[in-house]
Amino acid sequence: MIISFHSLEDRIVKHTLKESPDLKVWTKKPIIAGEEELKVNGRSRSAKLRVAERIIP
């Protein structure tokens, strides 16, 4: 699981997950905070969560 807080960070993560043959990506699109979380924690608006699983041959 990788959390990025900046668009450039997210871009690096996205490309790394795509290019790595040892990783199985679980989320096509990043998971972002919902409306309720944004009300409680305003800083969460920029957070993006991507999930991948390491596959060992």
Backbone hydrogen bonds, N-H to C=O, Kabsch-Sander energy under -0.5 kcal/mol:
donor,donor_aa,acceptor,acceptor_aa,energy
2,I,50,R,-2.8
4,S,2,I,-0.5
4,S,48,K,-2.5
10,D,6,H,-2.4
11,R,7,S,-2.0
12,I,8,L,-1.8
13,V,9,E,-2.4
14,K,10,D,-2.8
15,H,11,R,-2.3
16,T,12,I,-2.3
17,L,13,V,-2.6
18,K,14,K,-1.9
19,E,15,H,-2.1
20,S,16,T,-1.5
23,L,20,S,-1.0
24,K,53,E,-3.3
25,V,23,L,-0.6
26,W,51,V,-2.5
27,T,51,V,-1.2
28,K,26,W,-0.5
31,I,49,L,-2.8
32,I,30,P,-0.5
33,A,44,S,-0.5
33,A,47,A,-0.5
38,L,34,G,-2.1
39,K,35,E,-1.7
40,V,36,E,-1.6
41,N,37,E,-3.4
44,S,41,N,-1.4
45,R,42,G,-1.3
46,S,43,R,-1.0
47,A,44,S,-1.1
48,K,4,S,-2.3
49,L,31,I,-2.4
50,R,2,I,-2.5
53,E,24,K,-2.8
55,I,22,D,-3.7
56,I,54,R,-0.6
